[in-house]
Amino acid sequence: MLFGKKKEVAPEIYTEETCKSCGEKTKRRFEDGDYVFGAGVQCKKCSSSNTLVTAVYGEYPPESNKS
């Protein structure tokens, strides 16, 4: 594949949540309706429902160099 076009890979979208009670940060796959400073899901560490979405971002999968 000397002059072939590289296949574009879409990034995986993640949501980061922070618990306001215990400070635990969690990362999960993005779901429709997630937005920064929106209410998050229940904290798995302290069971508080006082979580906040602090980031929504994308990560590209690592490239595999096959020669």
MARNU-794609 format. One line per field, with one value per atom (N, C-alpha, C, O, CB): atom name; residue in one letter; z, y, x. Coordinates in nm, 4 decimals. Glycine has a CB too. Example, Ala and Ser with C-alpha at 12.3 -4.5 7.8 and 13.67 -1.06 7.14 Angstrom:
REM residues 2
atomo: c(N  CA  C  O  CB  N  CA  C  O  CB)
residuo: c(A  A  A  A  A  S  S  S  S  S)
c3: c(0.7800  0.7800  0.7800  0.8465  0.9046  0.7080  0.7140  0.7870  0.8039  0.5725)
c2: c(-0.5690  -0.4500  -0.3300  -0.3319  -0.4473  -0.2250  -0.1060  0.0030  0.1138  -0.0598)
c1: c(1.3190  1.2300  1.3200  1.4236  1.1308  1.2850  1.3670  1.2900  1.3409  1.4084)
//
This chain:
REM residues 67
atomo: c(N  CA  C  O  CB  N  CA  C  O  CB  N  CA  C  O  CB  N  CA  C  O  CB  N  CA  C  O  CB  N  CA  C  O  CB  N  CA  C  O  CB  N  CA  C  O  CB  N  CA  C  O  CB  N  CA  C  O  CB  N  CA  C  O  CB  N  CA  C  O  CB  N  CA  C  O  CB  N  CA  C  O  CB  N  CA  C  O  CB  N  CA  C  O  CB  N  CA  C  O  CB  N  CA  C  O  CB  N  CA  C  O  CB  N  CA  C  O  CB  N  CA  C  O  CB  N  CA  C  O  CB  N  CA  C  O  CB  N  CA  C  O  CB  N  CA  C  O  CB  N  CA  C  O  CB  N  CA  C  O  CB  N  CA  C  O  CB  N  CA  C  O  CB  N  CA  C  O  CB  N  CA  C  O  CB  N  CA  C  O  CB  N  CA  C  O  CB  N  CA  C  O  CB  N  CA  C  O  CB  N  CA  C  O  CB  N  CA  C  O  CB  N  CA  C  O  CB  N  CA  C  O  CB  N  CA  C  O  CB  N  CA  C  O  CB  N  CA  C  O  CB  N  CA  C  O  CB  N  CA  C  O  CB  N  CA  C  O  CB  N  CA  C  O  CB  N  CA  C  O  CB  N  CA  C  O  CB  N  CA  C  O  CB  N  CA  C  O  CB  N  CA  C  O  CB  N  CA  C  O  CB  N  CA  C  O  CB  N  CA  C  O  CB  N  CA  C  O  CB  N  CA  C  O  CB  N  CA  C  O  CB  N  CA  C  O  CB  N  CA  C  O  CB  N  CA  C  O  CB  N  CA  C  O  CB  N  CA  C  O  CB  N  CA  C  O  CB  N  CA  C  O  CB  N  CA  C  O  CB  N  CA  C  O  CB  N  CA  C  O  CB)
residuo: c(M  M  M  M  M  L  L  L  L  L  F  F  F  F  F  G  G  G  G  G  K  K  K  K  K  K  K  K  K  K  K  K  K  K  K  E  E  E  E  E  V  V  V  V  V  A  A  A  A  A  P  P  P  P  P  E  E  E  E  E  I  I  I  I  I  Y  Y  Y  Y  Y  T  T  T  T  T  E  E  E  E  E  E  E  E  E  E  T  T  T  T  T  C  C  C  C  C  K  K  K  K  K  S  S  S  S  S  C  C  C  C  C  G  G  G  G  G  E  E  E  E  E  K  K  K  K  K  T  T  T  T  T  K  K  K  K  K  R  R  R  R  R  R  R  R  R  R  F  F  F  F  F  E  E  E  E  E  D  D  D  D  D  G  G  G  G  G  D  D  D  D  D  Y  Y  Y  Y  Y  V  V  V  V  V  F  F  F  F  F  G  G  G  G  G  A  A  A  A  A  G  G  G  G  G  V  V  V  V  V  Q  Q  Q  Q  Q  C  C  C  C  C  K  K  K  K  K  K  K  K  K  K  C  C  C  C  C  S  S  S  S  S  S  S  S  S  S  S  S  S  S  S  N  N  N  N  N  T  T  T  T  T  L  L  L  L  L  V  V  V  V  V  T  T  T  T  T  A  A  A  A  A  V  V  V  V  V  Y  Y  Y  Y  Y  G  G  G  G  G  E  E  E  E  E  Y  Y  Y  Y  Y  P  P  P  P  P  P  P  P  P  P  E  E  E  E  E  S  S  S  S  S  N  N  N  N  N  K  K  K  K  K  S  S  S  S  S)
c3: c(0.0000  0.0000  0.0000  0.1001  0.1212  -0.1115  -0.1219  -0.1248  -0.0517  -0.2452  -0.2081  -0.2194  -0.1849  -0.2248  -0.3596  -0.1121  -0.0760  0.0266  0.1031  -0.0225  0.0272  0.1233  0.2572  0.2645  0.0730  0.3632  0.4969  0.5374  0.5083  0.5979  0.6032  0.6510  0.7766  0.8715  0.6785  0.7777  0.8940  0.9995  0.9686  0.8545  1.1232  1.2355  1.3229  1.3597  1.3177  1.3555  1.4406  1.5853  1.6299  1.4300  1.6588  1.7995  1.8849  1.8499  1.8525  1.9965  2.0963  2.1851  2.2296  2.1812  2.2111  2.2908  2.4346  2.4571  2.2293  2.5310  2.6724  2.7528  2.7128  2.7290  2.8650  2.9612  3.0919  3.1393  2.9816  3.1503  3.2799  3.3841  3.3657  3.2766  3.4940  3.6020  3.7304  3.7550  3.6223  3.8117  3.9412  4.0483  4.0349  3.9426  4.1548  4.2675  4.3560  4.3958  4.3490  4.3858  4.4705  4.6176  4.6967  4.4548  4.6549  4.7942  4.8275  4.9250  4.8233  4.7464  4.7797  4.6842  4.7124  4.7801  4.5717  4.4782  4.3780  4.2988  4.5535  4.3794  4.2874  4.1437  4.1135  4.3232  4.0540  3.9117  3.8386  3.8628  3.8531  3.7492  3.6699  3.5230  3.4881  3.7164  3.4377  3.2931  3.2374  3.2706  3.2279  3.1526  3.0896  2.9471  2.9085  3.1692  2.8692  2.7310  2.7300  2.8150  2.6538  2.6343  2.6175  2.5889  2.5145  2.5039  2.6483  2.6215  2.5734  2.6151  2.7485  2.4864  2.4399  2.5587  2.6522  2.3470  2.5554  2.6640  2.7622  2.8471  2.7372  2.7532  2.8410  2.7988  2.6798  2.8373  2.8959  2.8685  2.9917  3.1039  2.8291  2.9695  3.0776  3.1762  3.1358  3.0225  3.3039  3.4176  3.4343  3.5113  3.4027  3.3627  3.3814  3.4948  3.5379  3.2509  3.5423  3.6490  3.5956  3.4851  3.7063  3.6757  3.6375  3.6988  3.7514  3.6781  3.6912  3.7499  3.8938  3.9395  3.6671  3.9648  4.1048  4.1186  4.0391  4.1635  4.2193  4.2465  4.2904  4.3753  4.3547  4.2319  4.2671  4.3974  4.4619  4.1554  4.4366  4.5586  4.6846  4.7805  4.5509  4.6841  4.8070  4.7910  4.8845  4.8493  4.6747  4.6449  4.6482  4.6574  4.7427  4.6406  4.6372  4.4958  4.3974  4.6810  4.4868  4.3553  4.3216  4.2323  4.3514  4.3935  4.3782  4.2863  4.3270  4.5158  4.1632  4.0675  3.9587  3.9322  4.0056  3.8964  3.7953  3.6764  3.6948  3.8522  3.5549  3.4346  3.4216  3.4077  3.3066  3.4260  3.4202  3.2852  3.2579  3.5263  3.1993  3.0678  2.9734  3.0145  3.0790  2.8463  2.7378  2.6321  2.5835  2.6804  2.5959  2.5045  2.4226  2.4531  2.5821  2.3192  2.2329  2.2423  2.2622  2.0896  2.2282  2.2256  2.1032  2.0765  2.3566  2.0290  1.9156  1.9642  2.0535  1.8095  1.9072  1.9472  1.9078  1.8099  1.8810  1.9827  1.9481  1.8102  1.7712  2.0532  1.7377  1.6033  1.6158  1.6985  1.5175  1.5326  1.5280  1.4033  1.2918  1.5279  1.4212  1.3099  1.2575  1.3098  1.3524  1.1541  1.0913  0.9691  0.8777  1.0529  0.9667  0.8527  0.7701  0.6704  0.8991)
c2: c(-0.1171  0.0000  0.1227  0.1934  0.0002  0.1463  0.2550  0.3913  0.4819  0.2374  0.4063  0.5352  0.5245  0.6092  0.5906  0.4224  0.4019  0.5035  0.5580  0.2617  0.5278  0.6202  0.5501  0.4356  0.6727  0.6208  0.5657  0.5671  0.6622  0.6440  0.4633  0.4541  0.5386  0.5233  0.3071  0.6273  0.7115  0.6350  0.5646  0.8405  0.6499  0.5827  0.6890  0.7877  0.4972  0.6692  0.7642  0.7498  0.6387  0.7425  0.8598  0.8502  0.7938  0.8048  0.9872  0.7337  0.6886  0.8094  0.8775  0.5644  0.8362  0.9513  0.9054  0.8085  1.0213  0.9768  0.9428  1.0604  1.1761  0.8983  1.0296  1.1283  1.1049  0.9916  1.1173  1.2124  1.2031  1.2687  1.3809  1.2693  1.1975  1.2475  1.2572  1.1763  1.1563  1.3567  1.3748  1.3829  1.4570  1.5021  1.3060  1.3080  1.4281  1.4467  1.1742  1.5083  1.6265  1.5872  1.6659  1.7267  1.4694  1.4253  1.3676  1.4087  1.3216  1.2723  1.2044  1.2382  1.2042  1.0554  1.3043  1.3425  1.2350  1.2560  1.3826  1.1217  1.0106  1.0523  1.1076  0.8859  1.0255  1.0540  0.9224  0.8245  1.1306  0.9206  0.8016  0.8395  0.9521  0.7338  0.7438  0.7622  0.6545  0.5367  0.7558  0.6955  0.5994  0.6434  0.7554  0.5875  0.5549  0.5892  0.6978  0.7003  0.4640  0.7853  0.8947  0.8394  0.7425  0.9890  0.9017  0.8683  0.9946  1.1049  0.8090  0.9792  1.0948  1.1715  1.1122  1.0513  1.3025  1.3858  1.4275  1.5132  1.3138  1.3690  1.4097  1.5470  1.5739  1.3058  1.6329  1.7634  1.8087  1.7685  1.8689  1.8931  1.9400  2.0218  2.1039  2.0234  1.9999  2.0592  2.0065  2.0620  2.2089  1.8998  1.8347  1.7333  1.6971  1.7661  1.6883  1.5884  1.4543  1.4136  1.5752  1.3860  1.2559  1.1438  1.1654  1.2430  1.0245  0.9076  0.8904  0.9640  0.7789  0.7956  0.7702  0.7265  0.6463  0.6630  0.7792  0.7452  0.5993  0.5539  0.8389  0.5262  0.3853  0.3683  0.2640  0.3120  0.4700  0.4598  0.4887  0.4116  0.5561  0.6022  0.6418  0.6394  0.6747  0.7813  0.5986  0.5876  0.7216  0.7244  0.4934  0.8311  0.9633  0.9903  0.9461  1.0738  1.0619  1.1005  1.2430  1.3061  1.0887  1.2932  1.4286  1.4298  1.4754  1.4894  1.3803  1.3782  1.4812  1.5215  1.2377  1.5229  1.6271  1.5840  1.5349  1.7616  1.6013  1.5738  1.6851  1.8019  1.5641  1.6500  1.7505  1.7573  1.8547  1.7230  1.6566  1.6594  1.5621  1.4570  1.6258  1.5994  1.5110  1.5225  1.6320  1.5497  1.4092  1.4144  1.2865  1.1863  1.4373  1.2917  1.1769  1.1276  1.2068  1.2111  0.9976  0.9361  0.8465  0.7676  0.8552  0.8599  0.7716  0.6422  0.6440  0.8383  0.5302  0.4020  0.4028  0.4676  0.2802  0.3318  0.3282  0.2672  0.1723  0.2487  0.3241  0.2719  0.1462  0.1364  0.3760  0.0500  -0.0722  -0.0664  -0.0567  -0.1998  -0.0722  -0.0649  -0.2039  -0.2764  0.0036  -0.2395  -0.3706  -0.3517  -0.2773  -0.4372  -0.4173  -0.4036  -0.5278  -0.5335  -0.3702)
c1: c(0.0848  0.0000  0.0888  0.1000  -0.0962  0.1505  0.2463  0.1785  0.2183  0.3309  0.0770  0.0085  -0.1392  -0.2191  0.0242  -0.1745  -0.3144  -0.3614  -0.2819  -0.3349  -0.4899  -0.5495  -0.5648  -0.6094  -0.6864  -0.5269  -0.5416  -0.6878  -0.7603  -0.4570  -0.7300  -0.8668  -0.8819  -0.8050  -0.9061  -0.9801  -1.0022  -1.0809  -1.1770  -1.0757  -1.0388  -1.1032  -1.1689  -1.1051  -1.0005  -1.2945  -1.3665  -1.3209  -1.2921  -1.5193  -1.3138  -1.2746  -1.3873  -1.5048  -1.2329  -1.3503  -1.4478  -1.4773  -1.3849  -1.3937  -1.6051  -1.6444  -1.6720  -1.7444  -1.7694  -1.6131  -1.6263  -1.6805  -1.6669  -1.4917  -1.7411  -1.7904  -1.7153  -1.7062  -1.9472  -1.6615  -1.5949  -1.6832  -1.7304  -1.4542  -1.7051  -1.7897  -1.7086  -1.6192  -1.9130  -1.7408  -1.6757  -1.7826  -1.8800  -1.5860  -1.7638  -1.8565  -1.8226  -1.7076  -1.8496  -1.9232  -1.9007  -1.8853  -1.8332  -2.0169  -1.9289  -1.9191  -1.7814  -1.7185  -2.0264  -1.7346  -1.6087  -1.4940  -1.3791  -1.6303  -1.5229  -1.4183  -1.3790  -1.2871  -1.2992  -1.4457  -1.4165  -1.4436  -1.5494  -1.5006  -1.3468  -1.3646  -1.3866  -1.3161  -1.2416  -1.4845  -1.5128  -1.5210  -1.5564  -1.6438  -1.4878  -1.4931  -1.5842  -1.5704  -1.3502  -1.6772  -1.7688  -1.7953  -1.7620  -1.9025  -1.8552  -1.8903  -1.9974  -2.0864  -1.9395  -1.9872  -2.0823  -2.2218  -2.2372  -2.0372  -2.3220  -2.4613  -2.5318  -2.4966  -2.5313  -2.6308  -2.7073  -2.7616  -2.8154  -2.8221  -2.7479  -2.7971  -2.6884  -2.7131  -2.9051  -2.5679  -2.4577  -2.4078  -2.3909  -2.3418  -2.3844  -2.3239  -2.2467  -2.2775  -2.4323  -2.1455  -2.0600  -2.1421  -2.2244  -1.9426  -2.1203  -2.1898  -2.3321  -2.4105  -2.1930  -2.3653  -2.4947  -2.4858  -2.3763  -2.5411  -2.5992  -2.6040  -2.5552  -2.5908  -2.7475  -2.4730  -2.4211  -2.5022  -2.6114  -2.2764  -2.4474  -2.5138  -2.4673  -2.3798  -2.4845  -2.5235  -2.4904  -2.3444  -2.2954  -2.5841  -2.2756  -2.1362  -2.1262  -2.2028  -2.0768  -2.0309  -2.0135  -1.9368  -1.9466  -1.9416  -1.8607  -1.7794  -1.8609  -1.8571  -1.6610  -1.9362  -2.0073  -2.1598  -2.2316  -1.9633  -2.2097  -2.3528  -2.4267  -2.5494  -2.4171  -2.3536  -2.4154  -2.4681  -2.4088  -2.3137  -2.5781  -2.6296  -2.5863  -2.6428  -2.7838  -2.4857  -2.4367  -2.3136  -2.2068  -2.4030  -2.3280  -2.2170  -2.2407  -2.3539  -2.1999  -2.1313  -2.1349  -2.0509  -1.9396  -2.0849  -2.1016  -2.0242  -1.9214  -1.9579  -2.1159  -1.7925  -1.6867  -1.6176  -1.5474  -1.5851  -1.6352  -1.5716  -1.6406  -1.6896  -1.4221  -1.6432  -1.6863  -1.5778  -1.5495  -1.8312  -1.5165  -1.4025  -1.3927  -1.4574  -1.2723  -1.3116  -1.2900  -1.1474  -1.0553  -1.3237  -1.1282  -0.9958  -0.9881  -1.0787  -0.9672  -0.8783  -0.8566  -0.7948  -0.7100  -0.7673  -0.8356  -0.7737  -0.6266  -0.5895  -0.8473  -0.5421  -0.3994  -0.3786  -0.4466  -0.3201  -0.2833  -0.2534  -0.1723  -0.0816  -0.1781  -0.2059  -0.1270  -0.0397  -0.0911  -0.2185  0.0902  0.1843  0.2119  0.2966  0.3152  0.1396  0.1591  0.2465  0.2107  0.0226  0.3589  0.4504  0.4542  0.5260  0.5894)
//
